[in-house]
Amino acid sequence: MGALLKLTDAVLFLFFLVIALVAPSLDAQTCLPATIFPEFLVDLKSWYGREYGDYLVTEKPHFFVGLVWLELLFQWPLSLLNLYGLFASKSWFGTTCLIYGVSVFTSMAAVMSELVRSGKASDKLLTMYFPFVGFGVLAILRGLVPSSSRGSSNIGKRPVLGRKKRS
């Protein structure tokens, strides 16, 4: 179990690192003026939209812009917290990972529903979005696994302060 947990944490670390870089540099262009971004980032975003036929990025439907705002204001800070939590082995990492995973999975359910039901999405575009669904599920599962490395169990032990003294 320990090796699998470390592998999961490594995969999540890479994912959180990608989100920490991509969200403010590329995804933010969906809802912020392009003039505040360097030209090479604007060109990269345009290339991606053309190359993958990502009509959500080029057409910017209102629900997608709202999901990008959710990513920038909620998921991006959580990804930064999760990077720190993983790196510093913080006890709260499981909780923030679970919150992040549920948020990403919910957002991706809306995006994937649009992509599949619209009939506009190519297989190449779906292949680009599917890993995010998987990472959302992985973050949820990681958040549900206790990360305590203590060998002893607290099961059956009563707190010291809660005991009554016998006379």
Summary of the structure (lengths in Angstrom):
residues: 167
radius of gyration: 20.5
end to end distance: 47.1
largest distance: 80.6
contacts: 437
relative contact order: 0.13
helix: 74%
strand: 0%
